[in-house]
Amino acid sequence: MAGVPGFRLPVAYRAAARRSARVTVAAGAAFYLFLYGFGLPGAATYAVFAAVAMAGLSRIPGTGRQRAAVVLRLLPVCWVLITIGTYLAVRTWSAVVGMLLVGFALAFAAVGGPRPAGAAPGLQLMYILPSFPPYDPGSLGERLAGATTGLVFLVLAEAFLLPDPPTVPYRELAARAADSARDCADELTRGRFTLSDAAARAALAAGTGLRASLVPEAERPAGASVRDRALSQTGLSLRTLLSRLSLLPPVPDGPDPSRGGLDALRAVRDAAEETAGRLRGRAPAGDAHAELLRARSALAAGPEAGASPAVLRRHAAVLEAADAALAMSTAAWIAVRGRAGAARAAPGRFWYARMPEPLLWWRRLEGHAGGRSVFFQNAVRISLALAAARVIAGVDSLPHGFWVLLATLTLTRTTVRETRSTVRVALTGTLIGALLVAGLLALVGTDIAVYAAALPPLMLVAFTLGPVKGVGWAQALFTLVVALVFAQLAPATWQLAEFRLLDVLTGSAIGAVFGLLAWPRGAQDELRRSAAVLLRGAAETVVAVTAQLAAGGVREPAPSAAPGHRSLQHALIMAESAYAQFQSEPKESAAPSPGQDWQATLMTGHHTLWGAERLLVPAERVDVPPLAREPARAVTRLGDRVAGRMLLVSARLDPSGDTPEEPMPLRDPDFDGFAAEPPGAPTSYYAAVEWLDSLMTDLERITGQGGGRDGPGGRSPG
């Protein structure tokens, strides 16, 4: 109508409304089909709660069709959980043991990435639901039929009803970054052989777009499979390549421009273009990867004898860019072809390429099987809380006792502070919802038609407002929803609201107790500790690498050639998982200062690993002569300097009682080790200096001292 302003819901409400419509249609249709169509209240119960569990309680990331695919794959898991829960529920002790084991396994599955983590709460409910009366294994077929129908309806609704806007896949983001790398390399081979400000800004934007925190959860390559690991490494390689190209020193003056590594840069350009096409599903016309290998080998042979330090610095920088481009090309090949692409993967950096997927998953699980992993901590916390809730509900025979476990599952948080605030708001919301339920049941009585008519619109409102407005609204509205469901399954009085409030109070109290007893500070202390361990391992690697560079010797193309590779990689995994949880937790007053750049700590770990491999892990076995006396002394002194600064920063991060509080300047203006040009220093010396200088820049970012080389030329690849 003319003159009437248009109205659009905010984005958060639109997304929640789409999901709410899908779960309402799926759960409502399945519930009414079994209850009023077939007269099977048991199947109706499982139908509605299966759909609500996997769409309302779970937070599976992605579009509707992506979630539909996940739910369809998890359907057999739901059958197993319902079957186990049905047979173990006949005795309290067996139900409790099952809850302990199943609760831990499902919570620990979060190590597999955002999708298993998001689906875990809904899968927990699939075991919780049959753990309470009626204890009737003979009704297992009816239960499975109801749950299956509810989930199939949910899959159909997610796939076809109100589709979500499409997201950009990570492969396309990586392809765009490869396009940017191609443009940068092309610009560096023409004209003044330097990068324009516009190209540098584009490179920075493309690299930043690959950061996990800026990529939708469903698109992050966070799984343990070969393709996911390779795609993640493709992104890391591209960020490194873009950083190297942005920081490339100018071509030294002289009659021969080949000293600037222009042939290698042209090969980098072609490899980036080939990688972008491969990631988009196009078959390459030639073999730019092989050309890059040949150009890199020619570059590694070294410049002519007597080259100036400026030429050597440029040579080392181009060689690092070529190495990053090779890693990009190889990782993208594996990401597209899987294990079939392992033939061109060098050992060490691509250790996973030839491993079968079950072994990769075992490596992922084994790496987190310990008290230092936040995934392990969360799994222990929630499984113990659920087992305790099942004991109390079973021994005391609480009416509607499964609500106790549901409250424990949904209200237990990773920190005491978060649990306390969540429980307070949740109880307020539940009390309001219970009062409304009591009034509604007293007013309507046993008129089931009213409840049947009111349930769908109420579900639509509850699953729209709950995710957006917060836990208080969610608990109030969900209390109304479950009351209308149970009022149709059996005659109900106002006491149903009393039972709901009592059960939520019991479940939240259990969650608060275990939140207090089991790692009450969540990831805050663990992040400090794991970051400190990561930097200590990085310092050891730096000292070992510079010592090996000075001493020379045989270089092997194997993972063991890079000192401390396995332990540093494991420390990096622990720090990354702690950082991921830390981002999701509310920050207390004792939290680190805003100047603390935790992501820079992770970048330092990545950068240390990559630099060690670039410097010490060749493409083939080679015997490297030792450095001359002056270059050996210079690189060893510089490595010790950087390692010492890493240890100082590590001590500041460590949450132990003797942590030094006063910051210490990282760069000493009187120390000129990074600018040293000892006579007779080869390209490997300048490559090591470039690596150590960039690590010092990472440390400056961690502590907020001076900002390092931020901007378009930011060094860190992580």
C-alpha positions in Angstrom: 0.0 0.0 0.0 1.3 3.4 -0.9 2.5 5.5 2.0 3.0 2.5 4.3 6.6 2.0 5.1 8.0 -1.5 4.5 8.9 -3.7 7.4 11.5 -6.4 7.5 12.5 -8.6 10.5 16.1 -8.3 11.6 18.4 -10.9 10.2 18.6 -12.9 13.4 14.8 -13.1 13.7 14.5 -14.1 10.0 16.9 -16.9 10.4 15.3 -18.1 13.6 11.8 -17.9 12.1 12.9 -20.1 9.2 14.3 -22.7 11.5 11.3 -22.4 13.8 8.9 -23.0 10.9 10.7 -26.1 9.8 10.8 -27.7 13.3 7.2 -26.7 14.0 6.0 -28.3 10.7 8.1 -31.5 11.2 7.4 -32.0 14.9 3.8 -31.0 14.7 3.0 -33.2 11.7 4.7 -36.3 13.2 3.1 -35.7 16.6 -0.5 -35.3 15.3 0.0 -38.2 12.8 0.7 -40.7 15.5 -1.4 -39.3 18.3 -4.6 -38.6 16.4 -4.1 -40.6 13.2 -2.8 -43.9 14.7 -3.7 -43.5 18.4 -0.1 -44.2 19.4 0.9 -41.8 22.2 4.3 -43.4 22.7 5.3 -43.0 19.1 3.9 -39.5 19.1 6.1 -38.6 22.1 9.3 -39.8 20.3 8.3 -38.2 17.1 7.9 -34.7 18.5 10.9 -34.9 20.8 13.2 -36.3 18.1 12.5 -33.4 15.8 12.7 -30.9 18.6 16.0 -32.5 19.8 17.8 -32.4 16.5 16.5 -28.9 15.4 15.6 -27.0 18.5 18.1 -28.3 21.1 20.9 -29.0 18.7 22.8 -26.2 17.1 24.0 -27.9 13.9 25.6 -25.1 11.8 24.9 -24.5 8.1 22.0 -24.0 5.8 18.8 -26.1 6.0 20.1 -28.6 3.4 23.4 -28.9 5.1 21.6 -29.7 8.4 19.3 -32.1 6.6 22.3 -34.1 5.4 23.8 -34.2 8.9 20.5 -35.4 10.5 20.1 -38.0 7.8 23.6 -39.4 8.5 22.9 -39.4 12.3 19.6 -41.3 12.0 21.3 -44.7 12.6 23.0 -43.2 15.7 19.6 -42.1 17.0 18.3 -45.7 16.6 21.2 -47.1 18.5 20.8 -44.5 21.4 17.1 -45.2 21.7 17.7 -48.9 21.7 20.4 -48.7 24.4 18.4 -46.3 26.5 15.3 -48.5 26.3 17.1 -51.7 27.5 19.3 -50.0 30.1 16.5 -48.0 31.7 14.9 -51.0 33.4 17.4 -50.6 36.3 18.6 -47.3 37.7 22.3 -48.4 38.0 22.5 -49.6 34.4 20.8 -46.4 33.2 23.3 -44.3 35.1 26.3 -46.3 33.8 24.9 -45.9 30.3 24.4 -42.2 30.8 27.9 -41.8 32.0 29.4 -43.6 29.0 27.1 -42.3 26.4 27.2 -38.7 27.8 31.0 -38.7 27.6 31.2 -40.2 24.2 28.7 -37.8 22.6 30.2 -34.7 24.3 33.7 -35.8 23.3 32.6 -36.2 19.7 32.9 -32.4 19.6 36.6 -32.9 18.6 35.3 -33.8 15.2 34.3 -30.2 14.4 31.3 -27.9 14.6 28.8 -30.3 13.2 29.3 -33.2 15.7 29.6 -30.6 18.5 26.3 -29.0 17.4 24.5 -32.3 17.1 25.7 -33.7 20.5 22.9 -32.1 22.7 20.2 -33.5 20.5 21.8 -37.0 20.5 22.1 -36.8 24.3 18.3 -36.4 24.4 17.9 -39.5 22.2 19.4 -41.5 25.1 17.7 -39.5 27.9 14.2 -39.9 26.6 13.9 -43.7 26.9 15.6 -43.7 30.3 12.4 -42.9 32.1 9.0 -44.6 32.5 7.3 -46.5 31.0 10.1 -49.1 31.2 8.9 -51.1 28.3 11.4 -52.8 26.0 8.5 -54.2 24.1 7.6 -50.8 22.8 10.9 -50.3 21.2 9.5 -50.7 17.7 6.9 -48.0 18.3 9.6 -45.7 19.7 11.9 -46.2 16.7 9.0 -45.7 14.3 8.0 -42.4 16.0 11.6 -41.0 16.2 12.3 -42.1 12.6 9.2 -40.4 11.3 9.9 -37.2 13.2 13.5 -37.1 11.9 12.5 -37.9 8.3 9.9 -35.1 8.4 12.6 -32.8 9.8 15.0 -33.7 7.0 12.3 -33.0 4.4 11.4 -29.7 6.1 15.1 -28.6 6.4 15.8 -29.5 2.8 12.8 -28.0 1.1 10.9 -25.5 3.4 12.0 -21.9 3.4 15.5 -22.4 2.2 18.3 -20.4 3.8 20.5 -18.0 1.8 23.5 -19.8 0.5 26.9 -19.4 2.1 30.3 -19.2 0.4 32.1 -22.6 0.6 35.6 -22.5 2.0 36.9 -23.9 -1.3 35.6 -20.8 -3.0 37.1 -18.5 -0.4 40.5 -20.3 -0.9 40.1 -20.0 -4.7 39.5 -16.2 -4.3 42.6 -16.0 -2.2 44.5 -17.9 -4.9 43.2 -15.3 -7.5 44.6 -12.6 -5.3 48.0 -14.4 -5.0 48.0 -14.7 -8.8 47.4 -11.0 -9.3 50.1 -10.1 -6.7 52.7 -12.4 -8.3 51.8 -11.1 -11.8 52.3 -7.5 -10.6 55.6 -8.4 -9.0 57.0 -9.6 -12.4 56.1 -6.5 -14.3 57.0 -2.8 -14.3 58.8 -1.8 -11.1 58.6 -5.3 -9.7 56.8 -4.0 -6.6 53.3 -4.4 -5.2 50.9 -1.5 -5.4 48.9 -0.4 -2.3 45.7 -1.6 -3.9 47.1 -5.1 -4.5 48.5 -5.2 -1.0 45.1 -4.3 0.5 43.4 -7.0 -1.7 45.9 -9.6 -0.5 45.3 -8.6 3.1 41.5 -8.9 2.7 41.8 -12.2 0.9 44.0 -13.7 3.6 41.9 -12.3 6.4 38.8 -13.9 4.8 40.3 -17.3 5.4 40.5 -16.9 9.1 38.4 -19.5 10.9 36.7 -16.9 13.1 35.3 -15.1 10.0 34.2 -18.3 8.1 30.7 -19.7 8.9 31.0 -22.7 11.1 29.5 -25.1 8.6 32.1 -24.1 6.0 35.2 -24.5 8.2 37.4 -27.5 7.3 37.6 -28.6 10.9 37.2 -32.4 10.5 39.9 -35.0 10.8 39.5 -36.4 7.2 42.2 -36.1 4.6 40.2 -33.6 2.5 39.4 -31.4 5.5 43.0 -31.3 6.7 44.2 -30.6 3.2 41.7 -27.8 2.7 42.7 -26.2 6.0 46.3 -26.4 5.0 45.4 -24.8 1.7 44.0 -21.8 3.5 47.1 -21.6 5.8 49.4 -21.9 2.8 47.6 -19.1 0.9 47.7 -16.8 3.9 51.5 -17.5 4.1 51.9 -16.9 0.3 50.0 -13.6 0.4 52.0 -12.4 3.3 55.3 -13.4 1.6 54.3 -11.6 -1.6 53.3 -8.5 0.3 56.6 -8.3 2.1 58.9 -9.1 -0.8 61.9 -6.8 -0.9 62.5 -4.8 -4.1 64.6 -6.1 -6.9 68.2 -5.0 -6.3 69.8 -2.7 -8.7 71.8 -4.4 -11.4 71.8 -5.3 -15.1 70.4 -8.8 -14.6 66.7 -8.8 -13.3 66.8 -12.6 -12.9 68.5 -12.0 -9.6 65.1 -11.0 -8.3 63.7 -14.5 -8.9 61.3 -13.4 -11.6 61.1 -16.8 -13.2 60.1 -18.3 -9.8 57.5 -15.6 -9.3 56.0 -16.3 -12.8 55.8 -20.0 -11.8 54.1 -18.9 -8.5 51.6 -16.9 -10.6 50.7 -19.8 -12.8 50.5 -22.2 -9.8 48.1 -19.9 -8.0 45.9 -19.6 -11.2 45.9 -23.4 -11.5 45.0 -23.8 -7.8 42.1 -21.5 -8.1 40.8 -23.4 -11.1 41.3 -26.7 -9.4 39.4 -25.6 -6.3 36.5 -24.5 -8.5 36.4 -28.0 -10.2 38.1 -27.1 -13.5 40.8 -29.4 -14.9 44.1 -27.5 -15.5 45.3 -27.1 -19.0 49.0 -27.7 -18.2 51.0 -28.6 -15.1 51.9 -25.4 -13.3 52.8 -27.4 -10.2 55.6 -29.2 -12.0 56.8 -25.9 -13.5 56.9 -24.4 -10.0 58.9 -27.4 -8.8 61.5 -26.8 -11.5 61.6 -23.1 -10.9 62.0 -23.6 -7.2 64.8 -26.1 -7.7 66.6 -23.6 -9.9 66.1 -20.9 -7.3 67.3 -23.2 -4.5 70.6 -23.7 -6.4 71.5 -20.2 -5.2 72.5 -16.9 -6.9 75.8 -16.4 -8.6 78.9 -16.3 -6.5 79.7 -13.0 -4.9 76.1 -11.8 -4.9 75.4 -8.8 -2.6 73.5 -9.2 0.7 70.5 -7.4 -0.9 70.4 -10.0 -3.7 70.6 -12.8 -1.1 67.8 -11.3 1.0 65.6 -11.0 -2.1 66.6 -14.5 -3.1 65.6 -15.9 0.3 62.3 -14.1 0.3 61.3 -15.3 -3.2 62.3 -18.9 -2.1 60.0 -18.7 0.9 57.1 -17.5 -1.4 57.8 -20.4 -3.8 57.8 -22.9 -0.9 54.4 -21.5 0.2 53.1 -21.7 -3.3 54.2 -25.4 -3.5 52.4 -26.1 -0.2 49.3 -24.3 -1.5 49.3 -26.3 -4.8 49.9 -29.6 -3.1 47.3 -29.1 -0.4 44.7 -28.0 -2.9 45.4 -31.1 -5.0 44.9 -33.4 -2.0 41.8 -31.4 -0.9 40.2 -32.0 -4.3 41.3 -35.6 -4.8 41.7 -37.0 -1.3 44.1 -39.9 -0.8 44.3 -40.3 -4.5 46.3 -37.0 -4.5 48.9 -38.3 -2.0 51.4 -39.2 -4.8 52.7 -35.6 -5.0 52.6 -35.0 -1.2 56.0 -34.8 0.4 56.4 -36.5 3.8 56.3 -34.3 6.9 54.1 -31.4 6.0 51.5 -33.7 4.4 51.9 -36.6 6.8 48.1 -37.2 6.8 47.8 -37.7 3.0 48.4 -41.4 2.9 46.7 -42.3 6.2 43.3 -44.1 6.2 40.5 -42.0 7.6 39.9 -44.2 10.7 43.5 -43.8 11.7 43.2 -40.0 11.3 40.2 -39.9 13.5 42.0 -42.0 16.1 44.9 -39.6 16.0 42.4 -36.7 16.6 40.8 -38.5 19.5 44.0 -39.7 21.0 45.4 -36.1 20.9 42.5 -34.9 23.1 42.4 -37.8 25.5 43.7 -36.0 28.5 42.9 -33.4 31.2 44.6 -30.6 29.3 42.1 -30.8 26.4 39.0 -28.6 26.9 37.0 -31.1 24.8 37.9 -33.8 27.4 37.1 -31.4 30.3 33.7 -30.6 28.8 32.9 -34.3 28.2 33.8 -35.3 31.8 31.8 -32.3 33.2 28.6 -33.0 31.3 28.7 -36.8 31.6 29.2 -36.7 35.4 26.4 -34.1 35.7 24.0 -36.2 33.6 24.8 -39.4 35.5 24.2 -37.6 38.9 20.9 -36.2 37.6 19.9 -39.7 36.5 20.7 -41.1 39.9 18.6 -38.4 41.6 15.7 -38.7 39.2 15.7 -42.5 39.4 16.1 -42.9 43.2 13.6 -40.2 44.1 11.2 -41.2 41.3 10.6 -37.6 40.4 7.5 -37.1 38.2 8.6 -36.3 34.6 12.1 -36.9 35.8 13.6 -36.6 32.3 13.1 -32.9 32.6 15.8 -33.0 35.3 18.3 -34.3 32.8 17.1 -32.0 30.1 17.7 -29.0 32.4 21.1 -30.4 33.4 22.0 -30.8 29.7 20.9 -27.4 28.6 22.0 -25.3 31.6 25.4 -26.6 32.4 28.1 -24.2 31.2 31.9 -24.3 31.0 32.5 -21.7 33.7 31.0 -21.2 37.2 30.2 -17.6 36.4 28.4 -18.5 33.2 26.5 -21.3 34.8 25.4 -19.1 37.7 24.1 -16.3 35.5 22.4 -18.8 33.1 20.7 -20.7 35.9 19.4 -17.5 37.5 17.8 -16.3 34.2 16.6 -19.8 33.3 14.8 -20.3 36.7 13.2 -16.9 36.3 12.0 -17.8 32.8 10.8 -21.3 34.0 8.9 -19.7 36.9 7.1 -17.3 34.6 6.4 -20.2 32.2 5.1 -22.4 35.0 2.7 -19.7 36.3 1.3 -19.3 32.8 1.0 -23.1 32.5 -0.8 -23.4 35.8 -3.3 -20.7 34.8 -3.8 -22.3 31.4 -4.4 -25.8 32.7 -6.7 -24.5 35.4 -8.7 -22.5 32.9 -8.9 -25.0 30.0 -9.0 -28.2 32.0 -9.2 -31.3 29.9 -10.3 -29.7 26.6 -7.6 -31.3 24.4 -8.8 -29.5 21.3 -7.6 -26.2 22.7 -4.2 -27.6 23.4 -4.0 -29.2 20.0 -4.9 -25.9 18.3 -2.5 -23.8 20.4 0.6 -26.0 20.1 1.7 -25.2 16.6 1.6 -21.4 16.9 3.2 -21.6 20.3 6.0 -23.7 18.9 6.5 -21.3 16.1 6.9 -18.4 18.6 9.0 -20.4 21.1 11.6 -21.5 18.6 11.8 -18.1 17.0 12.1 -15.9 20.1 14.1 -18.4 22.3 17.3 -18.5 20.2 17.3 -14.7 19.8 16.1 -13.4 23.1 18.1 -15.8 25.3 17.8 -18.6 27.8 15.1 -16.9 30.0 12.7 -16.6 27.1 13.6 -20.0 25.8 12.9 -21.7 29.2 9.6 -19.8 29.6 8.3 -20.6 26.2 9.6 -24.2 26.2 7.8 -24.8 29.5 4.6 -23.8 27.8 5.4 -26.1 24.8 6.1 -29.2 26.8 3.0 -28.6 29.0 0.8 -28.5 25.9 2.4 -31.7 24.6 1.9 -33.6 27.8 -1.6 -32.2 28.3 -2.5 -34.0 25.0 -0.7 -37.3 25.9 -2.5 -37.7 29.3 -4.9 -35.7 31.5 -2.9 -32.9 33.2 -3.6 -30.5 36.1 -1.9 -27.3 37.2 0.5 -29.5 39.2 2.3 -30.2 35.9 3.7 -26.7 36.1 4.9 -27.4 39.7 6.7 -30.6 38.5 8.3 -28.7 35.7 9.7 -26.0 38.0 10.9 -28.6 40.6 12.7 -30.6 37.9 14.4 -27.6 36.3 15.5 -26.4 39.7 17.0 -29.8 40.5 18.7 -30.1 37.1 20.1 -26.6 37.2 21.5 -27.2 40.8 23.2 -30.3 39.6 24.7 -28.4 36.6 25.9 -25.7 38.9 27.6 -28.1 41.3 29.5 -29.9 38.6 30.4 -26.6 37.0 31.9 -25.6 40.3 33.8 -28.9 40.8 35.0 -29.7 37.3 37.3 -27.0 35.8 35.2 -24.1 37.1 37.1 -21.4 35.1 36.5 -23.1 31.8 39.1 -22.3 29.1 40.6 -19.1 30.6 43.3 -20.8 32.7 43.7 -23.6 30.1 44.2 -21.1 27.3 47.0 -19.4 29.3 48.6 -22.7 30.1 48.4 -24.1 26.6 49.7 -20.9 25.1 52.6 -20.9 27.5 53.4 -24.6 26.6 53.1 -23.7 22.9 55.7 -20.9 23.2 58.1 -23.0 25.2 57.9 -25.7 22.5 58.4 -23.0 19.9 61.5 -21.7 21.7 63.0 -25.2 21.8 62.4 -25.6 18.1 64.0 -22.2 17.2 67.2 -23.1 19.1 67.3 -26.5 17.5 66.7 -25.2 14.0 69.4 -22.5 14.2 71.8 -25.0 15.7 71.2 -27.4 12.8 71.5 -24.6 10.2 74.9 -23.6 11.7 76.2 -27.2 11.9 75.0 -28.4 8.4 74.7 -32.1 7.8 72.4 -34.5 6.0 68.8 -33.3 5.5 66.1 -35.9 5.2 62.6 -35.3 3.6 60.8 -36.7 6.7 58.8 -35.4 9.6 61.5 -36.2 12.0 63.9 -33.9 10.2 62.1 -30.9 11.8 63.0 -30.8 15.5 60.1 -31.0 17.9 57.6 -31.3 15.1 55.2 -33.8 16.7 55.2 -32.2 20.2 54.8 -28.6 18.9 52.0 -29.7 16.6 50.2 -31.3 19.6 50.7 -28.2 21.7 49.2 -26.1 18.9 46.1 -28.3 18.7 45.6 -28.0 22.4 46.0 -24.2 22.3 43.6 -23.9 19.3 40.9 -25.9 21.0 41.2 -23.8 24.2 41.1 -20.6 22.2 37.9 -21.8 20.4 36.1 -22.4 23.7 37.5 -19.2 25.3 35.9 -17.2 22.5 32.5 -18.7 23.4 32.7 -17.9 27.1 31.8 -14.7 28.9 34.9 -12.8 29.9 35.4 -12.2 33.6 37.1 -9.3 35.1 40.2 -11.4 35.7 40.4 -12.2 32.0 43.5 -11.2 30.0 43.8 -7.6 29.0 42.5 -6.4 25.6 46.1 -6.0 24.4 46.6 -9.8 24.6 46.3 -11.1 21.1 45.7 -14.8 21.6 45.3 -15.6 17.9 48.9 -14.2 17.4 50.0 -16.9 19.8 48.5 -19.5 17.5 50.1 -17.8 14.5 53.5 -18.1 16.2 53.1 -21.8 16.6 52.1 -22.2 12.9 54.9 -20.0 11.8 57.5 -21.9 13.9 56.4 -25.2 12.4 56.3 -23.9 8.8 59.6 -22.1 9.1 61.4 -25.2 10.6 60.1 -27.3 7.7 61.1 -24.8 5.1 64.6 -24.5 6.4 65.3 -28.1 7.4 63.0 -30.4 5.4 64.1 -30.6 1.7 62.2 -32.1 -1.2 64.9 -34.8 -1.4 67.8 -36.1 0.7 70.7 -33.6 0.6 74.0 -33.1 2.4 74.3 -29.4 3.5 77.7 -28.0 4.4 78.1 -26.1 7.7 77.9 -22.3 7.8 81.1 -20.4 8.0 82.2 -19.2 11.4 80.7 -15.6 11.3 77.3 -16.6 9.8 77.1 -19.5 12.2 77.7 -17.3 15.2 75.3 -14.7 13.9 72.4 -17.1 13.3 72.9 -18.9 16.5 73.0 -15.7 18.5 69.8 -14.5 16.8 68.0 -17.8 17.4 68.9 -17.7 21.1 67.7 -14.1 21.3 64.3 -15.0 19.7 63.9 -18.1 21.8 64.7 -16.2 25.0 62.0 -13.6 24.2 59.6 -16.5 23.6 60.3 -17.9 27.0 59.7 -14.4 28.6 56.3 -14.1 26.9 55.6 -17.7 27.9 56.3 -16.9 31.5 53.9 -13.9 31.3 51.1 -16.1 29.9 51.5 -19.0 32.4 48.8 -18.9 35.1 51.2 -20.1 37.8 51.7 -18.0 41.0 55.2 -16.7 40.0 54.1 -15.3 36.7 56.0 -12.0 36.0 53.6 -9.1 35.7 55.9 -6.4 34.3 56.3 -6.5 30.5 59.8 -6.5 29.1 60.6 -4.9 25.8 61.1 -7.5 23.1 63.3 -5.6 20.7 66.4 -4.0 21.9 67.4 -0.9 19.8 71.1 -1.7 20.5 70.8 -5.2 19.1 71.4 -5.3 15.3 71.3 -9.0 14.8 68.5 -8.9 12.3 70.4 -6.4 10.1 73.7 -8.3 10.3 75.4 -9.2 7.0 78.3 -11.4 7.9 80.8 -12.1 5.1 80.2 -15.4 3.3 76.6 -15.8 4.5 74.6 -18.0 2.1 70.9 -17.7 1.2 69.9 -20.1 4.0 71.3 -17.6 6.5 69.1 -14.8 5.2 66.1 -17.2 5.0 66.6 -18.0 8.7 66.9 -14.3 9.5 63.6 -13.5 7.7 61.9 -16.3 9.7 63.3 -15.2 13.1 62.4 -11.6 12.4 58.8 -12.6 11.6 58.6 -14.6 14.8 59.7 -11.6 16.7 56.9 -9.6 15.0 54.4 -12.3 16.1 55.6 -11.9 19.7 55.0 -8.2 19.5 51.5 -8.9 18.4 51.0 -11.2 21.4 52.0 -8.6 23.9 50.7 -5.6 22.1 54.2 -4.0 21.9 54.4 -1.7 18.9 52.2 -3.8 16.6 55.1 -5.3 14.6 54.5 -5.3 10.9 50.7 -5.2 10.8 48.8 -4.0 7.8 49.0 -5.2 4.3 52.4 -6.7 4.9 51.5 -8.6 8.1 53.8 -11.6 8.3 51.9 -14.2 10.3 50.3 -16.9 8.2 48.1 -18.4 10.8 
